[in-house]
Amino acid sequence: MPLLRKIEIFLNETGMAWTRFGRLAVRDPRFVQDLRNGREPGKTVSERVEYFMRLWRADHGR
């Protein structure tokens, strides 16, 4: 599954704003919008985002 799709699912599940997600996950509030506009993140950034979502779900019981 593409990273953007995983993020969109996460945002829907959590109700988190896309700007907050970007700020918390990669310190870039425009990150999600950039992905929506075609940005392709590198492996390190993708892994950081996946890790953030796993931690958030573990900490918040999702």
mmCIF file of the N, C-alpha and C atoms, coordinates in Angstrom:
data_MODEL
# 
_entry.id   MODEL 
# 
loop_
_atom_site.group_PDB 
_atom_site.id 
_atom_site.type_symbol 
_atom_site.label_atom_id 
_atom_site.label_alt_id 
_atom_site.label_comp_id 
_atom_site.label_asym_id 
_atom_site.label_entity_id 
_atom_site.label_seq_id 
_atom_site.pdbx_PDB_ins_code 
_atom_site.Cartn_x 
_atom_site.Cartn_y 
_atom_site.Cartn_z 
_atom_site.occupancy 
_atom_site.B_iso_or_equiv 
_atom_site.pdbx_formal_charge 
_atom_site.auth_seq_id 
_atom_site.auth_comp_id 
_atom_site.auth_asym_id 
_atom_site.auth_atom_id 
_atom_site.pdbx_PDB_model_num 
ATOM 1   N N  . MET A 1 1  ? 0.849  -1.176 0.000  1.00 0.00 ? 1  MET A N  1 
ATOM 2   C CA . MET A 1 1  ? 0.000  0.000  0.000  1.00 0.00 ? 1  MET A CA 1 
ATOM 3   C C  . MET A 1 1  ? 0.898  1.245  0.000  1.00 0.00 ? 1  MET A C  1 
ATOM 4   N N  . PRO A 1 2  ? 0.597  2.211  -0.843 1.00 0.00 ? 2  PRO A N  1 
ATOM 5   C CA . PRO A 1 2  ? 1.411  3.438  -0.879 1.00 0.00 ? 2  PRO A CA 1 
ATOM 6   C C  . PRO A 1 2  ? 1.375  4.188  0.452  1.00 0.00 ? 2  PRO A C  1 
ATOM 7   N N  . LEU A 1 3  ? 2.464  4.869  0.754  1.00 0.00 ? 3  LEU A N  1 
ATOM 8   C CA . LEU A 1 3  ? 2.579  5.589  2.017  1.00 0.00 ? 3  LEU A CA 1 
ATOM 9   C C  . LEU A 1 3  ? 1.467  6.619  2.176  1.00 0.00 ? 3  LEU A C  1 
ATOM 10  N N  . LEU A 1 4  ? 1.153  7.351  1.127  1.00 0.00 ? 4  LEU A N  1 
ATOM 11  C CA . LEU A 1 4  ? 0.105  8.374  1.242  1.00 0.00 ? 4  LEU A CA 1 
ATOM 12  C C  . LEU A 1 4  ? -1.222 7.740  1.633  1.00 0.00 ? 4  LEU A C  1 
ATOM 13  N N  . ARG A 1 5  ? -1.535 6.602  1.070  1.00 0.00 ? 5  ARG A N  1 
ATOM 14  C CA . ARG A 1 5  ? -2.799 5.917  1.420  1.00 0.00 ? 5  ARG A CA 1 
ATOM 15  C C  . ARG A 1 5  ? -2.793 5.539  2.896  1.00 0.00 ? 5  ARG A C  1 
ATOM 16  N N  . LYS A 1 6  ? -1.675 5.028  3.398  1.00 0.00 ? 6  LYS A N  1 
ATOM 17  C CA . LYS A 1 6  ? -1.574 4.669  4.818  1.00 0.00 ? 6  LYS A CA 1 
ATOM 18  C C  . LYS A 1 6  ? -1.765 5.903  5.698  1.00 0.00 ? 6  LYS A C  1 
ATOM 19  N N  . ILE A 1 7  ? -1.195 7.014  5.278  1.00 0.00 ? 7  ILE A N  1 
ATOM 20  C CA . ILE A 1 7  ? -1.341 8.248  6.050  1.00 0.00 ? 7  ILE A CA 1 
ATOM 21  C C  . ILE A 1 7  ? -2.790 8.712  6.043  1.00 0.00 ? 7  ILE A C  1 
ATOM 22  N N  . GLU A 1 8  ? -3.435 8.673  4.888  1.00 0.00 ? 8  GLU A N  1 
ATOM 23  C CA . GLU A 1 8  ? -4.846 9.094  4.801  1.00 0.00 ? 8  GLU A CA 1 
ATOM 24  C C  . GLU A 1 8  ? -5.729 8.235  5.708  1.00 0.00 ? 8  GLU A C  1 
ATOM 25  N N  . ILE A 1 9  ? -5.482 6.943  5.750  1.00 0.00 ? 9  ILE A N  1 
ATOM 26  C CA . ILE A 1 9  ? -6.232 6.045  6.643  1.00 0.00 ? 9  ILE A CA 1 
ATOM 27  C C  . ILE A 1 9  ? -5.969 6.438  8.088  1.00 0.00 ? 9  ILE A C  1 
ATOM 28  N N  . PHE A 1 10 ? -4.713 6.677  8.425  1.00 0.00 ? 10 PHE A N  1 
ATOM 29  C CA . PHE A 1 10 ? -4.347 7.086  9.777  1.00 0.00 ? 10 PHE A CA 1 
ATOM 30  C C  . PHE A 1 10 ? -5.051 8.382  10.160 1.00 0.00 ? 10 PHE A C  1 
ATOM 31  N N  . LEU A 1 11 ? -5.047 9.359  9.264  1.00 0.00 ? 11 LEU A N  1 
ATOM 32  C CA . LEU A 1 11 ? -5.699 10.636 9.543  1.00 0.00 ? 11 LEU A CA 1 
ATOM 33  C C  . LEU A 1 11 ? -7.196 10.457 9.771  1.00 0.00 ? 11 LEU A C  1 
ATOM 34  N N  . ASN A 1 12 ? -7.822 9.597  8.979  1.00 0.00 ? 12 ASN A N  1 
ATOM 35  C CA . ASN A 1 12 ? -9.254 9.324  9.167  1.00 0.00 ? 12 ASN A CA 1 
ATOM 36  C C  . ASN A 1 12 ? -9.526 8.622  10.486 1.00 0.00 ? 12 ASN A C  1 
ATOM 37  N N  . GLU A 1 13 ? -8.676 7.678  10.849 1.00 0.00 ? 13 GLU A N  1 
ATOM 38  C CA . GLU A 1 13 ? -8.842 6.937  12.107 1.00 0.00 ? 13 GLU A CA 1 
ATOM 39  C C  . GLU A 1 13 ? -8.681 7.842  13.322 1.00 0.00 ? 13 GLU A C  1 
ATOM 40  N N  . THR A 1 14 ? -7.710 8.735  13.256 1.00 0.00 ? 14 THR A N  1 
ATOM 41  C CA . THR A 1 14 ? -7.358 9.530  14.437 1.00 0.00 ? 14 THR A CA 1 
ATOM 42  C C  . THR A 1 14 ? -8.029 10.893 14.478 1.00 0.00 ? 14 THR A C  1 
ATOM 43  N N  . GLY A 1 15 ? -8.486 11.391 13.342 1.00 0.00 ? 15 GLY A N  1 
ATOM 44  C CA . GLY A 1 15 ? -9.037 12.729 13.286 1.00 0.00 ? 15 GLY A CA 1 
ATOM 45  C C  . GLY A 1 15 ? -7.967 13.807 13.366 1.00 0.00 ? 15 GLY A C  1 
ATOM 46  N N  . MET A 1 16 ? -6.726 13.417 13.202 1.00 0.00 ? 16 MET A N  1 
ATOM 47  C CA . MET A 1 16 ? -5.613 14.350 13.285 1.00 0.00 ? 16 MET A CA 1 
ATOM 48  C C  . MET A 1 16 ? -5.556 15.206 12.019 1.00 0.00 ? 16 MET A C  1 
ATOM 49  N N  . ALA A 1 17 ? -5.265 16.473 12.194 1.00 0.00 ? 17 ALA A N  1 
ATOM 50  C CA . ALA A 1 17 ? -5.084 17.364 11.049 1.00 0.00 ? 17 ALA A CA 1 
ATOM 51  C C  . ALA A 1 17 ? -3.805 16.991 10.299 1.00 0.00 ? 17 ALA A C  1 
ATOM 52  N N  . TRP A 1 18 ? -3.838 17.133 8.976  1.00 0.00 ? 18 TRP A N  1 
ATOM 53  C CA . TRP A 1 18 ? -2.665 16.740 8.184  1.00 0.00 ? 18 TRP A CA 1 
ATOM 54  C C  . TRP A 1 18 ? -1.454 17.595 8.499  1.00 0.00 ? 18 TRP A C  1 
ATOM 55  N N  . THR A 1 19 ? -1.666 18.837 8.886  1.00 0.00 ? 19 THR A N  1 
ATOM 56  C CA . THR A 1 19 ? -0.526 19.677 9.240  1.00 0.00 ? 19 THR A CA 1 
ATOM 57  C C  . THR A 1 19 ? 0.109  19.222 10.551 1.00 0.00 ? 19 THR A C  1 
ATOM 58  N N  . ARG A 1 20 ? -0.728 18.830 11.497 1.00 0.00 ? 20 ARG A N  1 
ATOM 59  C CA . ARG A 1 20 ? -0.197 18.328 12.777 1.00 0.00 ? 20 ARG A CA 1 
ATOM 60  C C  . ARG A 1 20 ? 0.571  17.022 12.554 1.00 0.00 ? 20 ARG A C  1 
ATOM 61  N N  . PHE A 1 21 ? 0.002  16.153 11.726 1.00 0.00 ? 21 PHE A N  1 
ATOM 62  C CA . PHE A 1 21 ? 0.675  14.898 11.419 1.00 0.00 ? 21 PHE A CA 1 
ATOM 63  C C  . PHE A 1 21 ? 2.078  15.164 10.878 1.00 0.00 ? 21 PHE A C  1 
ATOM 64  N N  . GLY A 1 22 ? 2.171  16.033 9.892  1.00 0.00 ? 22 GLY A N  1 
ATOM 65  C CA . GLY A 1 22 ? 3.474  16.336 9.305  1.00 0.00 ? 22 GLY A CA 1 
ATOM 66  C C  . GLY A 1 22 ? 4.449  16.908 10.320 1.00 0.00 ? 22 GLY A C  1 
ATOM 67  N N  . ARG A 1 23 ? 3.933  17.799 11.169 1.00 0.00 ? 23 ARG A N  1 
ATOM 68  C CA . ARG A 1 23 ? 4.783  18.419 12.189 1.00 0.00 ? 23 ARG A CA 1 
ATOM 69  C C  . ARG A 1 23 ? 5.311  17.365 13.163 1.00 0.00 ? 23 ARG A C  1 
ATOM 70  N N  . LEU A 1 24 ? 4.429  16.488 13.619 1.00 0.00 ? 24 LEU A N  1 
ATOM 71  C CA . LEU A 1 24 ? 4.827  15.480 14.607 1.00 0.00 ? 24 LEU A CA 1 
ATOM 72  C C  . LEU A 1 24 ? 5.688  14.371 13.996 1.00 0.00 ? 24 LEU A C  1 
ATOM 73  N N  . ALA A 1 25 ? 5.350  13.935 12.804 1.00 0.00 ? 25 ALA A N  1 
ATOM 74  C CA . ALA A 1 25 ? 6.040  12.786 12.204 1.00 0.00 ? 25 ALA A CA 1 
ATOM 75  C C  . ALA A 1 25 ? 7.399  13.152 11.616 1.00 0.00 ? 25 ALA A C  1 
ATOM 76  N N  . VAL A 1 26 ? 7.475  14.294 10.918 1.00 0.00 ? 26 VAL A N  1 
ATOM 77  C CA . VAL A 1 26 ? 8.716  14.620 10.216 1.00 0.00 ? 26 VAL A CA 1 
ATOM 78  C C  . VAL A 1 26 ? 9.115  16.095 10.333 1.00 0.00 ? 26 VAL A C  1 
ATOM 79  N N  . ARG A 1 27 ? 8.480  16.802 11.262 1.00 0.00 ? 27 ARG A N  1 
ATOM 80  C CA . ARG A 1 27 ? 8.783  18.230 11.493 1.00 0.00 ? 27 ARG A CA 1 
ATOM 81  C C  . ARG A 1 27 ? 8.582  19.087 10.250 1.00 0.00 ? 27 ARG A C  1 
ATOM 82  N N  . ASP A 1 28 ? 7.558  18.717 9.460  1.00 0.00 ? 28 ASP A N  1 
ATOM 83  C CA . ASP A 1 28 ? 7.233  19.460 8.241  1.00 0.00 ? 28 ASP A CA 1 
ATOM 84  C C  . ASP A 1 28 ? 5.720  19.520 8.104  1.00 0.00 ? 28 ASP A C  1 
ATOM 85  N N  . PRO A 1 29 ? 5.104  20.650 8.480  1.00 0.00 ? 29 PRO A N  1 
ATOM 86  C CA . PRO A 1 29 ? 3.638  20.722 8.431  1.00 0.00 ? 29 PRO A CA 1 
ATOM 87  C C  . PRO A 1 29 ? 3.063  20.600 7.015  1.00 0.00 ? 29 PRO A C  1 
ATOM 88  N N  . ARG A 1 30 ? 3.874  20.781 5.995  1.00 0.00 ? 30 ARG A N  1 
ATOM 89  C CA . ARG A 1 30 ? 3.394  20.657 4.613  1.00 0.00 ? 30 ARG A CA 1 
ATOM 90  C C  . ARG A 1 30 ? 3.629  19.265 4.024  1.00 0.00 ? 30 ARG A C  1 
ATOM 91  N N  . PHE A 1 31 ? 4.149  18.355 4.812  1.00 0.00 ? 31 PHE A N  1 
ATOM 92  C CA . PHE A 1 31 ? 4.538  17.030 4.323  1.00 0.00 ? 31 PHE A CA 1 
ATOM 93  C C  . PHE A 1 31 ? 3.398  16.313 3.599  1.00 0.00 ? 31 PHE A C  1 
ATOM 94  N N  . VAL A 1 32 ? 2.231  16.225 4.216  1.00 0.00 ? 32 VAL A N  1 
ATOM 95  C CA . VAL A 1 32 ? 1.112  15.483 3.615  1.00 0.00 ? 32 VAL A CA 1 
ATOM 96  C C  . VAL A 1 32 ? 0.653  16.174 2.336  1.00 0.00 ? 32 VAL A C  1 
ATOM 97  N N  . GLN A 1 33 ? 0.548  17.498 2.367  1.00 0.00 ? 33 GLN A N  1 
ATOM 98  C CA . GLN A 1 33 ? 0.152  18.221 1.160  1.00 0.00 ? 33 GLN A CA 1 
ATOM 99  C C  . GLN A 1 33 ? 1.155  18.007 0.042  1.00 0.00 ? 33 GLN A C  1 
ATOM 100 N N  . ASP A 1 34 ? 2.427  18.002 0.380  1.00 0.00 ? 34 ASP A N  1 
ATOM 101 C CA . ASP A 1 34 ? 3.456  17.739 -0.632 1.00 0.00 ? 34 ASP A CA 1 
ATOM 102 C C  . ASP A 1 34 ? 3.304  16.343 -1.215 1.00 0.00 ? 34 ASP A C  1 
ATOM 103 N N  . LEU A 1 35 ? 2.995  15.347 -0.381 1.00 0.00 ? 35 LEU A N  1 
ATOM 104 C CA . LEU A 1 35 ? 2.756  13.986 -0.887 1.00 0.00 ? 35 LEU A CA 1 
ATOM 105 C C  . LEU A 1 35 ? 1.557  13.974 -1.820 1.00 0.00 ? 35 LEU A C  1 
ATOM 106 N N  . ARG A 1 36 ? 0.505  14.677 -1.432 1.00 0.00 ? 36 ARG A N  1 
ATOM 107 C CA . ARG A 1 36 ? -0.694 14.757 -2.274 1.00 0.00 ? 36 ARG A CA 1 
ATOM 108 C C  . ARG A 1 36 ? -0.377 15.398 -3.623 1.00 0.00 ? 36 ARG A C  1 
ATOM 109 N N  . ASN A 1 37 ? 0.631  16.242 -3.646 1.00 0.00 ? 37 ASN A N  1 
ATOM 110 C CA . ASN A 1 37 ? 1.036  16.919 -4.884 1.00 0.00 ? 37 ASN A CA 1 
ATOM 111 C C  . ASN A 1 37 ? 2.133  16.177 -5.639 1.00 0.00 ? 37 ASN A C  1 
ATOM 112 N N  . GLY A 1 38 ? 2.450  14.949 -5.203 1.00 0.00 ? 38 GLY A N  1 
ATOM 113 C CA . GLY A 1 38 ? 3.381  14.117 -5.954 1.00 0.00 ? 38 GLY A CA 1 
ATOM 114 C C  . GLY A 1 38 ? 4.761  13.926 -5.360 1.00 0.00 ? 38 GLY A C  1 
ATOM 115 N N  . ARG A 1 39 ? 5.028  14.494 -4.202 1.00 0.00 ? 39 ARG A N  1 
ATOM 116 C CA . ARG A 1 39 ? 6.343  14.304 -3.576 1.00 0.00 ? 39 ARG A CA 1 
ATOM 117 C C  . ARG A 1 39 ? 6.565  12.827 -3.289 1.00 0.00 ? 39 ARG A C  1 
ATOM 118 N N  . GLU A 1 40 ? 7.769  12.375 -3.534 1.00 0.00 ? 40 GLU A N  1 
ATOM 119 C CA . GLU A 1 40 ? 8.149  10.987 -3.254 1.00 0.00 ? 40 GLU A CA 1 
ATOM 120 C C  . GLU A 1 40 ? 9.177  10.990 -2.127 1.00 0.00 ? 40 GLU A C  1 
ATOM 121 N N  . PRO A 1 41 ? 8.793  10.565 -0.930 1.00 0.00 ? 41 PRO A N  1 
ATOM 122 C CA . PRO A 1 41 ? 9.748  10.571 0.185  1.00 0.00 ? 41 PRO A CA 1 
ATOM 123 C C  . PRO A 1 41 ? 10.780 9.461  0.030  1.00 0.00 ? 41 PRO A C  1 
ATOM 124 N N  . GLY A 1 42 ? 11.946 9.706  0.596  1.00 0.00 ? 42 GLY A N  1 
ATOM 125 C CA . GLY A 1 42 ? 12.992 8.689  0.587  1.00 0.00 ? 42 GLY A CA 1 
ATOM 126 C C  . GLY A 1 42 ? 12.692 7.597  1.605  1.00 0.00 ? 42 GLY A C  1 
ATOM 127 N N  . LYS A 1 43 ? 13.525 6.590  1.601  1.00 0.00 ? 43 LYS A N  1 
ATOM 128 C CA . LYS A 1 43 ? 13.334 5.439  2.477  1.00 0.00 ? 43 LYS A CA 1 
ATOM 129 C C  . LYS A 1 43 ? 13.371 5.833  3.949  1.00 0.00 ? 43 LYS A C  1 
ATOM 130 N N  . THR A 1 44 ? 14.301 6.682  4.331  1.00 0.00 ? 44 THR A N  1 
ATOM 131 C CA . THR A 1 44 ? 14.435 7.085  5.733  1.00 0.00 ? 44 THR A CA 1 
ATOM 132 C C  . THR A 1 44 ? 13.188 7.816  6.218  1.00 0.00 ? 44 THR A C  1 
ATOM 133 N N  . VAL A 1 45 ? 12.694 8.742  5.413  1.00 0.00 ? 45 VAL A N  1 
ATOM 134 C CA . VAL A 1 45 ? 11.492 9.496  5.789  1.00 0.00 ? 45 VAL A CA 1 
ATOM 135 C C  . VAL A 1 45 ? 10.293 8.559  5.852  1.00 0.00 ? 45 VAL A C  1 
ATOM 136 N N  . SER A 1 46 ? 10.156 7.682  4.888  1.00 0.00 ? 46 SER A N  1 
ATOM 137 C CA . SER A 1 46 ? 9.048  6.721  4.886  1.00 0.00 ? 46 SER A CA 1 
ATOM 138 C C  . SER A 1 46 ? 9.072  5.847  6.143  1.00 0.00 ? 46 SER A C  1 
ATOM 139 N N  . GLU A 1 47 ? 10.253 5.379  6.500  1.00 0.00 ? 47 GLU A N  1 
ATOM 140 C CA . GLU A 1 47 ? 10.380 4.550  7.701  1.00 0.00 ? 47 GLU A CA 1 
ATOM 141 C C  . GLU A 1 47 ? 10.032 5.346  8.954  1.00 0.00 ? 47 GLU A C  1 
ATOM 142 N N  . ARG A 1 48 ? 10.433 6.615  9.007  1.00 0.00 ? 48 ARG A N  1 
ATOM 143 C CA . ARG A 1 48 ? 10.126 7.470  10.156 1.00 0.00 ? 48 ARG A CA 1 
ATOM 144 C C  . ARG A 1 48 ? 8.611  7.663  10.293 1.00 0.00 ? 48 ARG A C  1 
ATOM 145 N N  . VAL A 1 49 ? 7.938  7.858  9.167  1.00 0.00 ? 49 VAL A N  1 
ATOM 146 C CA . VAL A 1 49 ? 6.481  8.051  9.169  1.00 0.00 ? 49 VAL A CA 1 
ATOM 147 C C  . VAL A 1 49 ? 5.781  6.781  9.632  1.00 0.00 ? 49 VAL A C  1 
ATOM 148 N N  . GLU A 1 50 ? 6.196  5.643  9.101  1.00 0.00 ? 50 GLU A N  1 
ATOM 149 C CA . GLU A 1 50 ? 5.605  4.360  9.511  1.00 0.00 ? 50 GLU A CA 1 
ATOM 150 C C  . GLU A 1 50 ? 5.808  4.128  11.009 1.00 0.00 ? 50 GLU A C  1 
ATOM 151 N N  . TYR A 1 51 ? 6.997  4.430  11.492 1.00 0.00 ? 51 TYR A N  1 
ATOM 152 C CA . TYR A 1 51 ? 7.307  4.274  12.906 1.00 0.00 ? 51 TYR A CA 1 
ATOM 153 C C  . TYR A 1 51 ? 6.423  5.178  13.755 1.00 0.00 ? 51 TYR A C  1 
ATOM 154 N N  . PHE A 1 52 ? 6.259  6.428  13.338 1.00 0.00 ? 52 PHE A N  1 
ATOM 155 C CA . PHE A 1 52 ? 5.398  7.362  14.056 1.00 0.00 ? 52 PHE A CA 1 
ATOM 156 C C  . PHE A 1 52 ? 3.972  6.822  14.153 1.00 0.00 ? 52 PHE A C  1 
ATOM 157 N N  . MET A 1 53 ? 3.438  6.315  13.051 1.00 0.00 ? 53 MET A N  1 
ATOM 158 C CA . MET A 1 53 ? 2.054  5.809  13.070 1.00 0.00 ? 53 MET A CA 1 
ATOM 159 C C  . MET A 1 53 ? 1.923  4.586  13.968 1.00 0.00 ? 53 MET A C  1 
ATOM 160 N N  . ARG A 1 54 ? 2.916  3.700  13.932 1.00 0.00 ? 54 ARG A N  1 
ATOM 161 C CA . ARG A 1 54 ? 2.880  2.523  14.821 1.00 0.00 ? 54 ARG A CA 1 
ATOM 162 C C  . ARG A 1 54 ? 2.904  2.947  16.278 1.00 0.00 ? 54 ARG A C  1 
ATOM 163 N N  . LEU A 1 55 ? 3.791  3.876  16.632 1.00 0.00 ? 55 LEU A N  1 
ATOM 164 C CA . LEU A 1 55 ? 3.877  4.349  18.021 1.00 0.00 ? 55 LEU A CA 1 
ATOM 165 C C  . LEU A 1 55 ? 2.582  5.023  18.465 1.00 0.00 ? 55 LEU A C  1 
ATOM 166 N N  . TRP A 1 56 ? 2.041  5.865  17.620 1.00 0.00 ? 56 TRP A N  1 
ATOM 167 C CA . TRP A 1 56 ? 0.804  6.582  17.951 1.00 0.00 ? 56 TRP A CA 1 
ATOM 168 C C  . TRP A 1 56 ? -0.325 5.585  18.238 1.00 0.00 ? 56 TRP A C  1 
ATOM 169 N N  . ARG A 1 57 ? -0.444 4.593  17.360 1.00 0.00 ? 57 ARG A N  1 
ATOM 170 C CA . ARG A 1 57 ? -1.508 3.598  17.538 1.00 0.00 ? 57 ARG A CA 1 
ATOM 171 C C  . ARG A 1 57 ? -1.282 2.797  18.826 1.00 0.00 ? 57 ARG A C  1 
ATOM 172 N N  . ALA A 1 58 ? -0.049 2.440  19.103 1.00 0.00 ? 58 ALA A N  1 
ATOM 173 C CA . ALA A 1 58 ? 0.254  1.684  20.336 1.00 0.00 ? 58 ALA A CA 1 
ATOM 174 C C  . ALA A 1 58 ? -0.055 2.513  21.563 1.00 0.00 ? 58 ALA A C  1 
ATOM 175 N N  . ASP A 1 59 ? 0.305  3.790  21.536 1.00 0.00 ? 59 ASP A N  1 
ATOM 176 C CA . ASP A 1 59 ? 0.097  4.666  22.684 1.00 0.00 ? 59 ASP A CA 1 
ATOM 177 C C  . ASP A 1 59 ? -1.361 5.063  22.886 1.00 0.00 ? 59 ASP A C  1 
ATOM 178 N N  . HIS A 1 60 ? -2.139 5.012  21.810 1.00 0.00 ? 60 HIS A N  1 
ATOM 179 C CA . HIS A 1 60 ? -3.528 5.464  21.883 1.00 0.00 ? 60 HIS A CA 1 
ATOM 180 C C  . HIS A 1 60 ? -4.524 4.323  21.665 1.00 0.00 ? 60 HIS A C  1 
ATOM 181 N N  . GLY A 1 61 ? -4.051 3.094  21.761 1.00 0.00 ? 61 GLY A N  1 
ATOM 182 C CA . GLY A 1 61 ? -4.926 1.922  21.718 1.00 0.00 ? 61 GLY A CA 1 
ATOM 183 C C  . GLY A 1 61 ? -5.665 1.714  20.427 1.00 0.00 ? 61 GLY A C  1 
ATOM 184 N N  . ARG A 1 62 ? -5.018 1.977  19.313 1.00 0.00 ? 62 ARG A N  1 
ATOM 185 C CA . ARG A 1 62 ? -5.681 1.793  18.018 1.00 0.00 ? 62 ARG A CA 1 
ATOM 186 C C  . ARG A 1 62 ? -4.965 0.740  17.221 1.00 0.00 ? 62 ARG A C  1 
# 
